[in-house]
Amino acid sequence: MSEIKLSAKVRENFGKGSARQARRDALTPAVIYGHGTDPKHVNVDAHALQLALRTPNVLISLDIAGAGTELVIPKAVQKHPLKRSISHVDFLIVKKGEKVTVDVAIVTEGELAPGGNMLETLQNTISVEAEATHIPTEVTVSIAGLEAGATITASDLVLPAGTTLAVDGDIAVLQVIGAGAEEPAAESTEA
């Protein structure tokens, strides 16, 4: 995964008023923390950040004006409940070669065996541990030809090289449910 470069400015005013002013100026307030450093409060260009966060677990090289460059991943993203615009982001500092634990989307491919079976998704994401510069965007699992009663567990997932599970391998991720027979409609007797 390649790094996305964004620029940021150090925030000197805090509170609701300054955060609202930053949002009016098309900036998103953010906090950078990790590795025992003091938190850094910054403002990031809202549009560029919105585009960068379209990629899950994106690695961002944040160029902070007057304070150097930090390699970060988004840890928490807060969105406005109605507008769905990003209102605040918490960034976690990472180092190249460092392992991080992140949630990765599970994507299915293929078709189930014929017969009206249904696929039940028990987990949409799975926690994995990967190097900060090689975080996978998704884990693909084949469901081709699976019959009713089949279950795919976390240990059945094929992970990219250098990536390990951060959860118990016995956790059920997907299962195939057989087509149920329809129950006859109960006849009502009215007097």
mmCIF file of the C-alpha atoms, coordinates in Angstrom:
data_MODEL
# 
_entry.id   MODEL 
# 
loop_
_atom_site.group_PDB 
_atom_site.id 
_atom_site.type_symbol 
_atom_site.label_atom_id 
_atom_site.label_alt_id 
_atom_site.label_comp_id 
_atom_site.label_asym_id 
_atom_site.label_entity_id 
_atom_site.label_seq_id 
_atom_site.pdbx_PDB_ins_code 
_atom_site.Cartn_x 
_atom_site.Cartn_y 
_atom_site.Cartn_z 
_atom_site.occupancy 
_atom_site.B_iso_or_equiv 
_atom_site.pdbx_formal_charge 
_atom_site.auth_seq_id 
_atom_site.auth_comp_id 
_atom_site.auth_asym_id 
_atom_site.auth_atom_id 
_atom_site.pdbx_PDB_model_num 
ATOM 1   C CA . MET A 1 1   ? 0.000   0.000   0.000  1.00 0.00 ? 1   MET A CA 1 
ATOM 2   C CA . SER A 1 2   ? 1.393   3.382   -0.920 1.00 0.00 ? 2   SER A CA 1 
ATOM 3   C CA . GLU A 1 3   ? 1.366   6.388   1.353  1.00 0.00 ? 3   GLU A CA 1 
ATOM 4   C CA . ILE A 1 4   ? -0.978  9.289   0.768  1.00 0.00 ? 4   ILE A CA 1 
ATOM 5   C CA . LYS A 1 5   ? 0.606   12.655  1.469  1.00 0.00 ? 5   LYS A CA 1 
ATOM 6   C CA . LEU A 1 6   ? -1.485  15.300  3.231  1.00 0.00 ? 6   LEU A CA 1 
ATOM 7   C CA . SER A 1 7   ? -0.516  18.631  4.732  1.00 0.00 ? 7   SER A CA 1 
ATOM 8   C CA . ALA A 1 8   ? -1.654  19.902  8.117  1.00 0.00 ? 8   ALA A CA 1 
ATOM 9   C CA . LYS A 1 9   ? -1.340  23.012  10.253 1.00 0.00 ? 9   LYS A CA 1 
ATOM 10  C CA . VAL A 1 10  ? -0.789  22.997  14.017 1.00 0.00 ? 10  VAL A CA 1 
ATOM 11  C CA . ARG A 1 11  ? -3.920  24.046  15.906 1.00 0.00 ? 11  ARG A CA 1 
ATOM 12  C CA . GLU A 1 12  ? -3.371  26.601  18.632 1.00 0.00 ? 12  GLU A CA 1 
ATOM 13  C CA . ASN A 1 13  ? -6.988  27.324  19.630 1.00 0.00 ? 13  ASN A CA 1 
ATOM 14  C CA . PHE A 1 14  ? -9.153  24.628  21.160 1.00 0.00 ? 14  PHE A CA 1 
ATOM 15  C CA . GLY A 1 15  ? -12.822 24.156  21.941 1.00 0.00 ? 15  GLY A CA 1 
ATOM 16  C CA . LYS A 1 16  ? -16.087 24.089  20.036 1.00 0.00 ? 16  LYS A CA 1 
ATOM 17  C CA . GLY A 1 17  ? -15.747 27.596  18.642 1.00 0.00 ? 17  GLY A CA 1 
ATOM 18  C CA . SER A 1 18  ? -12.349 27.044  17.053 1.00 0.00 ? 18  SER A CA 1 
ATOM 19  C CA . ALA A 1 19  ? -13.390 23.612  15.736 1.00 0.00 ? 19  ALA A CA 1 
ATOM 20  C CA . ARG A 1 20  ? -16.483 25.120  14.115 1.00 0.00 ? 20  ARG A CA 1 
ATOM 21  C CA . GLN A 1 21  ? -14.397 27.907  12.611 1.00 0.00 ? 21  GLN A CA 1 
ATOM 22  C CA . ALA A 1 22  ? -11.963 25.338  11.188 1.00 0.00 ? 22  ALA A CA 1 
ATOM 23  C CA . ARG A 1 23  ? -14.852 23.423  9.595  1.00 0.00 ? 23  ARG A CA 1 
ATOM 24  C CA . ARG A 1 24  ? -16.195 26.663  8.071  1.00 0.00 ? 24  ARG A CA 1 
ATOM 25  C CA . ASP A 1 25  ? -12.703 27.183  6.601  1.00 0.00 ? 25  ASP A CA 1 
ATOM 26  C CA . ALA A 1 26  ? -12.886 23.704  4.963  1.00 0.00 ? 26  ALA A CA 1 
ATOM 27  C CA . LEU A 1 27  ? -10.510 22.165  7.526  1.00 0.00 ? 27  LEU A CA 1 
ATOM 28  C CA . THR A 1 28  ? -10.999 19.100  9.713  1.00 0.00 ? 28  THR A CA 1 
ATOM 29  C CA . PRO A 1 29  ? -9.691  19.127  13.306 1.00 0.00 ? 29  PRO A CA 1 
ATOM 30  C CA . ALA A 1 30  ? -7.510  16.121  14.175 1.00 0.00 ? 30  ALA A CA 1 
ATOM 31  C CA . VAL A 1 31  ? -5.295  14.775  16.949 1.00 0.00 ? 31  VAL A CA 1 
ATOM 32  C CA . ILE A 1 32  ? -2.061  12.830  16.409 1.00 0.00 ? 32  ILE A CA 1 
ATOM 33  C CA . TYR A 1 33  ? -0.906  10.555  19.231 1.00 0.00 ? 33  TYR A CA 1 
ATOM 34  C CA . GLY A 1 34  ? 1.135   7.428   19.921 1.00 0.00 ? 34  GLY A CA 1 
ATOM 35  C CA . HIS A 1 35  ? 4.645   6.181   20.718 1.00 0.00 ? 35  HIS A CA 1 
ATOM 36  C CA . GLY A 1 36  ? 4.672   8.044   24.036 1.00 0.00 ? 36  GLY A CA 1 
ATOM 37  C CA . THR A 1 37  ? 4.615   11.487  22.417 1.00 0.00 ? 37  THR A CA 1 
ATOM 38  C CA . ASP A 1 38  ? 2.436   14.374  23.513 1.00 0.00 ? 38  ASP A CA 1 
ATOM 39  C CA . PRO A 1 39  ? -0.737  14.686  21.426 1.00 0.00 ? 39  PRO A CA 1 
ATOM 40  C CA . LYS A 1 40  ? -0.487  17.112  18.515 1.00 0.00 ? 40  LYS A CA 1 
ATOM 41  C CA . HIS A 1 41  ? -3.620  19.028  17.566 1.00 0.00 ? 41  HIS A CA 1 
ATOM 42  C CA . VAL A 1 42  ? -3.801  19.869  13.858 1.00 0.00 ? 42  VAL A CA 1 
ATOM 43  C CA . ASN A 1 43  ? -6.180  20.967  11.104 1.00 0.00 ? 43  ASN A CA 1 
ATOM 44  C CA . VAL A 1 44  ? -6.216  19.029  7.824  1.00 0.00 ? 44  VAL A CA 1 
ATOM 45  C CA . ASP A 1 45  ? -7.772  20.039  4.482  1.00 0.00 ? 45  ASP A CA 1 
ATOM 46  C CA . ALA A 1 46  ? -11.276 18.518  4.664  1.00 0.00 ? 46  ALA A CA 1 
ATOM 47  C CA . HIS A 1 47  ? -11.635 17.533  0.994  1.00 0.00 ? 47  HIS A CA 1 
ATOM 48  C CA . ALA A 1 48  ? -8.211  15.890  0.733  1.00 0.00 ? 48  ALA A CA 1 
ATOM 49  C CA . LEU A 1 49  ? -8.838  14.011  3.986  1.00 0.00 ? 49  LEU A CA 1 
ATOM 50  C CA . GLN A 1 50  ? -12.255 12.841  2.780  1.00 0.00 ? 50  GLN A CA 1 
ATOM 51  C CA . LEU A 1 51  ? -10.661 11.434  -0.390 1.00 0.00 ? 51  LEU A CA 1 
ATOM 52  C CA . ALA A 1 52  ? -7.822  9.776   1.554  1.00 0.00 ? 52  ALA A CA 1 
ATOM 53  C CA . LEU A 1 53  ? -10.198 8.065   3.986  1.00 0.00 ? 53  LEU A CA 1 
ATOM 54  C CA . ARG A 1 54  ? -12.072 6.336   1.169  1.00 0.00 ? 54  ARG A CA 1 
ATOM 55  C CA . THR A 1 55  ? -9.374  3.669   1.342  1.00 0.00 ? 55  THR A CA 1 
ATOM 56  C CA . PRO A 1 56  ? -9.795  1.565   4.491  1.00 0.00 ? 56  PRO A CA 1 
ATOM 57  C CA . ASN A 1 57  ? -6.777  1.537   6.852  1.00 0.00 ? 57  ASN A CA 1 
ATOM 58  C CA . VAL A 1 58  ? -4.984  4.092   4.690  1.00 0.00 ? 58  VAL A CA 1 
ATOM 59  C CA . LEU A 1 59  ? -1.376  4.989   5.495  1.00 0.00 ? 59  LEU A CA 1 
ATOM 60  C CA . ILE A 1 60  ? -0.966  8.776   5.548  1.00 0.00 ? 60  ILE A CA 1 
ATOM 61  C CA . SER A 1 61  ? 2.239   10.792  5.490  1.00 0.00 ? 61  SER A CA 1 
ATOM 62  C CA . LEU A 1 62  ? 1.130   13.926  7.317  1.00 0.00 ? 62  LEU A CA 1 
ATOM 63  C CA . ASP A 1 63  ? 3.336   16.965  6.633  1.00 0.00 ? 63  ASP A CA 1 
ATOM 64  C CA . ILE A 1 64  ? 2.774   19.269  9.605  1.00 0.00 ? 64  ILE A CA 1 
ATOM 65  C CA . ALA A 1 65  ? 3.764   22.870  8.884  1.00 0.00 ? 65  ALA A CA 1 
ATOM 66  C CA . GLY A 1 66  ? 6.667   23.742  11.161 1.00 0.00 ? 66  GLY A CA 1 
ATOM 67  C CA . ALA A 1 67  ? 6.608   20.400  13.021 1.00 0.00 ? 67  ALA A CA 1 
ATOM 68  C CA . GLY A 1 68  ? 7.943   17.825  10.524 1.00 0.00 ? 68  GLY A CA 1 
ATOM 69  C CA . THR A 1 69  ? 6.327   14.768  8.984  1.00 0.00 ? 69  THR A CA 1 
ATOM 70  C CA . GLU A 1 70  ? 4.475   11.940  10.746 1.00 0.00 ? 70  GLU A CA 1 
ATOM 71  C CA . LEU A 1 71  ? 3.461   8.560   9.339  1.00 0.00 ? 71  LEU A CA 1 
ATOM 72  C CA . VAL A 1 72  ? -0.063  7.883   10.658 1.00 0.00 ? 72  VAL A CA 1 
ATOM 73  C CA . ILE A 1 73  ? -3.119  5.682   10.245 1.00 0.00 ? 73  ILE A CA 1 
ATOM 74  C CA . PRO A 1 74  ? -6.672  6.799   11.133 1.00 0.00 ? 74  PRO A CA 1 
ATOM 75  C CA . LYS A 1 75  ? -7.727  5.298   14.460 1.00 0.00 ? 75  LYS A CA 1 
ATOM 76  C CA . ALA A 1 76  ? -11.133 6.963   14.969 1.00 0.00 ? 76  ALA A CA 1 
ATOM 77  C CA . VAL A 1 77  ? -13.204 8.992   12.516 1.00 0.00 ? 77  VAL A CA 1 
ATOM 78  C CA . GLN A 1 78  ? -16.167 11.013  13.763 1.00 0.00 ? 78  GLN A CA 1 
ATOM 79  C CA . LYS A 1 79  ? -18.832 12.035  11.250 1.00 0.00 ? 79  LYS A CA 1 
ATOM 80  C CA . HIS A 1 80  ? -21.656 14.531  11.428 1.00 0.00 ? 80  HIS A CA 1 
ATOM 81  C CA . PRO A 1 81  ? -24.868 12.517  11.988 1.00 0.00 ? 81  PRO A CA 1 
ATOM 82  C CA . LEU A 1 82  ? -26.874 14.213  9.228  1.00 0.00 ? 82  LEU A CA 1 
ATOM 83  C CA . LYS A 1 83  ? -24.382 15.638  6.740  1.00 0.00 ? 83  LYS A CA 1 
ATOM 84  C CA . ARG A 1 84  ? -22.055 12.584  7.012  1.00 0.00 ? 84  ARG A CA 1 
ATOM 85  C CA . SER A 1 85  ? -19.076 14.931  6.665  1.00 0.00 ? 85  SER A CA 1 
ATOM 86  C CA . ILE A 1 86  ? -15.993 14.195  8.756  1.00 0.00 ? 86  ILE A CA 1 
ATOM 87  C CA . SER A 1 87  ? -16.002 16.319  11.910 1.00 0.00 ? 87  SER A CA 1 
ATOM 88  C CA . HIS A 1 88  ? -12.870 14.976  13.685 1.00 0.00 ? 88  HIS A CA 1 
ATOM 89  C CA . VAL A 1 89  ? -10.134 12.349  13.206 1.00 0.00 ? 89  VAL A CA 1 
ATOM 90  C CA . ASP A 1 90  ? -7.765  10.654  15.643 1.00 0.00 ? 90  ASP A CA 1 
ATOM 91  C CA . PHE A 1 91  ? -4.505  9.593   13.986 1.00 0.00 ? 91  PHE A CA 1 
ATOM 92  C CA . LEU A 1 92  ? -2.139  6.971   15.425 1.00 0.00 ? 92  LEU A CA 1 
ATOM 93  C CA . ILE A 1 93  ? 1.593   7.387   14.762 1.00 0.00 ? 93  ILE A CA 1 
ATOM 94  C CA . VAL A 1 94  ? 3.223   4.316   13.201 1.00 0.00 ? 94  VAL A CA 1 
ATOM 95  C CA . LYS A 1 95  ? 6.786   3.495   12.227 1.00 0.00 ? 95  LYS A CA 1 
ATOM 96  C CA . LYS A 1 96  ? 7.920   1.574   9.160  1.00 0.00 ? 96  LYS A CA 1 
ATOM 97  C CA . GLY A 1 97  ? 8.356   -2.093  10.064 1.00 0.00 ? 97  GLY A CA 1 
ATOM 98  C CA . GLU A 1 98  ? 6.041   -1.794  13.075 1.00 0.00 ? 98  GLU A CA 1 
ATOM 99  C CA . LYS A 1 99  ? 3.129   -4.246  13.404 1.00 0.00 ? 99  LYS A CA 1 
ATOM 100 C CA . VAL A 1 100 ? -0.346  -2.783  13.929 1.00 0.00 ? 100 VAL A CA 1 
ATOM 101 C CA . THR A 1 101 ? -3.715  -4.406  14.612 1.00 0.00 ? 101 THR A CA 1 
ATOM 102 C CA . VAL A 1 102 ? -6.511  -3.281  12.288 1.00 0.00 ? 102 VAL A CA 1 
ATOM 103 C CA . ASP A 1 103 ? -9.921  -4.468  11.127 1.00 0.00 ? 103 ASP A CA 1 
ATOM 104 C CA . VAL A 1 104 ? -10.021 -5.577  7.491  1.00 0.00 ? 104 VAL A CA 1 
ATOM 105 C CA . ALA A 1 105 ? -13.179 -6.074  5.393  1.00 0.00 ? 105 ALA A CA 1 
ATOM 106 C CA . ILE A 1 106 ? -14.157 -9.620  4.378  1.00 0.00 ? 106 ILE A CA 1 
ATOM 107 C CA . VAL A 1 107 ? -15.222 -9.895  0.723  1.00 0.00 ? 107 VAL A CA 1 
ATOM 108 C CA . THR A 1 108 ? -16.839 -12.998 -0.798 1.00 0.00 ? 108 THR A CA 1 
ATOM 109 C CA . GLU A 1 109 ? -16.429 -14.274 -4.337 1.00 0.00 ? 109 GLU A CA 1 
ATOM 110 C CA . GLY A 1 110 ? -18.113 -17.073 -6.240 1.00 0.00 ? 110 GLY A CA 1 
ATOM 111 C CA . GLU A 1 111 ? -21.570 -18.648 -6.186 1.00 0.00 ? 111 GLU A CA 1 
ATOM 112 C CA . LEU A 1 112 ? -23.088 -21.045 -3.682 1.00 0.00 ? 112 LEU A CA 1 
ATOM 113 C CA . ALA A 1 113 ? -24.123 -24.549 -4.717 1.00 0.00 ? 113 ALA A CA 1 
ATOM 114 C CA . PRO A 1 114 ? -27.534 -24.590 -6.446 1.00 0.00 ? 114 PRO A CA 1 
ATOM 115 C CA . GLY A 1 115 ? -30.571 -25.298 -4.331 1.00 0.00 ? 115 GLY A CA 1 
ATOM 116 C CA . GLY A 1 116 ? -31.737 -22.002 -2.887 1.00 0.00 ? 116 GLY A CA 1 
ATOM 117 C CA . ASN A 1 117 ? -29.139 -21.866 -0.121 1.00 0.00 ? 117 ASN A CA 1 
ATOM 118 C CA . MET A 1 118 ? -28.412 -18.522 1.530  1.00 0.00 ? 118 MET A CA 1 
ATOM 119 C CA . LEU A 1 119 ? -25.153 -17.082 2.818  1.00 0.00 ? 119 LEU A CA 1 
ATOM 120 C CA . GLU A 1 120 ? -25.233 -15.640 6.330  1.00 0.00 ? 120 GLU A CA 1 
ATOM 121 C CA . THR A 1 121 ? -22.470 -13.153 7.099  1.00 0.00 ? 121 THR A CA 1 
ATOM 122 C CA . LEU A 1 122 ? -21.505 -13.395 10.762 1.00 0.00 ? 122 LEU A CA 1 
ATOM 123 C CA . GLN A 1 123 ? -18.481 -11.064 10.595 1.00 0.00 ? 123 GLN A CA 1 
ATOM 124 C CA . ASN A 1 124 ? -18.105 -8.161  8.132  1.00 0.00 ? 124 ASN A CA 1 
ATOM 125 C CA . THR A 1 125 ? -14.525 -7.475  9.239  1.00 0.00 ? 125 THR A CA 1 
ATOM 126 C CA . ILE A 1 126 ? -11.717 -9.456  10.848 1.00 0.00 ? 126 ILE A CA 1 
ATOM 127 C CA . SER A 1 127 ? -8.934  -8.166  13.114 1.00 0.00 ? 127 SER A CA 1 
ATOM 128 C CA . VAL A 1 128 ? -5.480  -8.836  11.715 1.00 0.00 ? 128 VAL A CA 1 
ATOM 129 C CA . GLU A 1 129 ? -1.946  -7.865  12.631 1.00 0.00 ? 129 GLU A CA 1 
ATOM 130 C CA . ALA A 1 130 ? 0.168   -6.532  9.769  1.00 0.00 ? 130 ALA A CA 1 
ATOM 131 C CA . GLU A 1 131 ? 3.142   -4.303  9.128  1.00 0.00 ? 131 GLU A CA 1 
ATOM 132 C CA . ALA A 1 132 ? 2.056   -0.654  9.066  1.00 0.00 ? 132 ALA A CA 1 
ATOM 133 C CA . THR A 1 133 ? 3.267   -0.167  5.490  1.00 0.00 ? 133 THR A CA 1 
ATOM 134 C CA . HIS A 1 134 ? 1.617   -3.379  4.191  1.00 0.00 ? 134 HIS A CA 1 
ATOM 135 C CA . ILE A 1 135 ? -1.922  -3.297  5.610  1.00 0.00 ? 135 ILE A CA 1 
ATOM 136 C CA . PRO A 1 136 ? -4.343  -5.239  3.372  1.00 0.00 ? 136 PRO A CA 1 
ATOM 137 C CA . THR A 1 137 ? -7.491  -3.393  2.298  1.00 0.00 ? 137 THR A CA 1 
ATOM 138 C CA . GLU A 1 138 ? -9.609  -6.567  2.275  1.00 0.00 ? 138 GLU A CA 1 
ATOM 139 C CA . VAL A 1 139 ? -9.531  -10.347 2.691  1.00 0.00 ? 139 VAL A CA 1 
ATOM 140 C CA . THR A 1 140 ? -11.234 -12.336 -0.076 1.00 0.00 ? 140 THR A CA 1 
ATOM 141 C CA . VAL A 1 141 ? -12.881 -15.693 0.620  1.00 0.00 ? 141 VAL A CA 1 
ATOM 142 C CA . SER A 1 142 ? -14.298 -18.058 -2.004 1.00 0.00 ? 142 SER A CA 1 
ATOM 143 C CA . ILE A 1 143 ? -17.782 -19.430 -1.378 1.00 0.00 ? 143 ILE A CA 1 
ATOM 144 C CA . ALA A 1 144 ? -17.946 -21.300 -4.685 1.00 0.00 ? 144 ALA A CA 1 
ATOM 145 C CA . GLY A 1 145 ? -19.892 -24.544 -4.408 1.00 0.00 ? 145 GLY A CA 1 
ATOM 146 C CA . LEU A 1 146 ? -20.495 -24.445 -0.659 1.00 0.00 ? 146 LEU A CA 1 
ATOM 147 C CA . GLU A 1 147 ? -23.413 -26.593 0.477  1.00 0.00 ? 147 GLU A CA 1 
ATOM 148 C CA . ALA A 1 148 ? -25.947 -25.991 3.249  1.00 0.00 ? 148 ALA A CA 1 
ATOM 149 C CA . GLY A 1 149 ? -24.389 -26.304 6.693  1.00 0.00 ? 149 GLY A CA 1 
ATOM 150 C CA . ALA A 1 150 ? -20.899 -25.220 5.597  1.00 0.00 ? 150 ALA A CA 1 
ATOM 151 C CA . THR A 1 151 ? -19.136 -22.772 7.909  1.00 0.00 ? 151 THR A CA 1 
ATOM 152 C CA . ILE A 1 152 ? -16.047 -20.693 7.205  1.00 0.00 ? 152 ILE A CA 1 
ATOM 153 C CA . THR A 1 153 ? -14.000 -19.811 10.276 1.00 0.00 ? 153 THR A CA 1 
ATOM 154 C CA . ALA A 1 154 ? -11.327 -17.138 10.725 1.00 0.00 ? 154 ALA A CA 1 
ATOM 155 C CA . SER A 1 155 ? -8.584  -19.764 10.384 1.00 0.00 ? 155 SER A CA 1 
ATOM 156 C CA . ASP A 1 156 ? -9.972  -20.735 6.927  1.00 0.00 ? 156 ASP A CA 1 
ATOM 157 C CA . LEU A 1 157 ? -9.281  -17.230 5.556  1.00 0.00 ? 157 LEU A CA 1 
ATOM 158 C CA . VAL A 1 158 ? -6.278  -16.883 3.260  1.00 0.00 ? 158 VAL A CA 1 
ATOM 159 C CA . LEU A 1 159 ? -4.339  -13.868 4.520  1.00 0.00 ? 159 LEU A CA 1 
ATOM 160 C CA . PRO A 1 160 ? -1.675  -11.968 2.560  1.00 0.00 ? 160 PRO A CA 1 
ATOM 161 C CA . ALA A 1 161 ? 1.982   -12.690 3.355  1.00 0.00 ? 161 ALA A CA 1 
ATOM 162 C CA . GLY A 1 162 ? 3.135   -11.056 6.585  1.00 0.00 ? 162 GLY A CA 1 
ATOM 163 C CA . THR A 1 163 ? -0.402  -10.800 7.964  1.00 0.00 ? 163 THR A CA 1 
ATOM 164 C CA . THR A 1 164 ? -1.645  -12.850 10.930 1.00 0.00 ? 164 THR A CA 1 
ATOM 165 C CA . LEU A 1 165 ? -4.975  -13.190 12.694 1.00 0.00 ? 165 LEU A CA 1 
ATOM 166 C CA . ALA A 1 166 ? -5.448  -11.061 15.803 1.00 0.00 ? 166 ALA A CA 1 
ATOM 167 C CA . VAL A 1 167 ? -8.514  -13.070 16.886 1.00 0.00 ? 167 VAL A CA 1 
ATOM 168 C CA . ASP A 1 168 ? -9.276  -16.682 17.759 1.00 0.00 ? 168 ASP A CA 1 
ATOM 169 C CA . GLY A 1 169 ? -9.203  -18.869 14.634 1.00 0.00 ? 169 GLY A CA 1 
ATOM 170 C CA . ASP A 1 170 ? -12.402 -20.699 15.673 1.00 0.00 ? 170 ASP A CA 1 
ATOM 171 C CA . ILE A 1 171 ? -14.624 -17.634 15.204 1.00 0.00 ? 171 ILE A CA 1 
ATOM 172 C CA . ALA A 1 172 ? -17.284 -18.310 12.552 1.00 0.00 ? 172 ALA A CA 1 
ATOM 173 C CA . VAL A 1 173 ? -17.150 -15.743 9.756  1.00 0.00 ? 173 VAL A CA 1 
ATOM 174 C CA . LEU A 1 174 ? -19.672 -17.053 7.213  1.00 0.00 ? 174 LEU A CA 1 
ATOM 175 C CA . GLN A 1 175 ? -22.141 -19.914 7.126  1.00 0.00 ? 175 GLN A CA 1 
ATOM 176 C CA . VAL A 1 176 ? -24.442 -21.376 4.495  1.00 0.00 ? 176 VAL A CA 1 
ATOM 177 C CA . ILE A 1 177 ? -28.068 -21.861 5.455  1.00 0.00 ? 177 ILE A CA 1 
ATOM 178 C CA . GLY A 1 178 ? -30.245 -24.342 3.599  1.00 0.00 ? 178 GLY A CA 1 
ATOM 179 C CA . ALA A 1 179 ? -33.480 -23.275 2.001  1.00 0.00 ? 179 ALA A CA 1 
ATOM 180 C CA . GLY A 1 180 ? -36.210 -23.846 4.600  1.00 0.00 ? 180 GLY A CA 1 
ATOM 181 C CA . ALA A 1 181 ? -39.440 -25.566 3.704  1.00 0.00 ? 181 ALA A CA 1 
ATOM 182 C CA . GLU A 1 182 ? -42.390 -23.229 3.829  1.00 0.00 ? 182 GLU A CA 1 
ATOM 183 C CA . GLU A 1 183 ? -44.880 -23.936 6.576  1.00 0.00 ? 183 GLU A CA 1 
ATOM 184 C CA . PRO A 1 184 ? -48.479 -24.343 5.447  1.00 0.00 ? 184 PRO A CA 1 
ATOM 185 C CA . ALA A 1 185 ? -50.629 -21.359 6.335  1.00 0.00 ? 185 ALA A CA 1 
ATOM 186 C CA . ALA A 1 186 ? -52.765 -22.039 9.369  1.00 0.00 ? 186 ALA A CA 1 
ATOM 187 C CA . GLU A 1 187 ? -56.457 -22.056 8.465  1.00 0.00 ? 187 GLU A CA 1 
ATOM 188 C CA . SER A 1 188 ? -58.571 -19.869 10.659 1.00 0.00 ? 188 SER A CA 1 
ATOM 189 C CA . THR A 1 189 ? -61.995 -21.036 11.616 1.00 0.00 ? 189 THR A CA 1 
ATOM 190 C CA . GLU A 1 190 ? -64.399 -18.236 12.165 1.00 0.00 ? 190 GLU A CA 1 
ATOM 191 C CA . ALA A 1 191 ? -67.723 -18.859 13.731 1.00 0.00 ? 191 ALA A CA 1 
# 
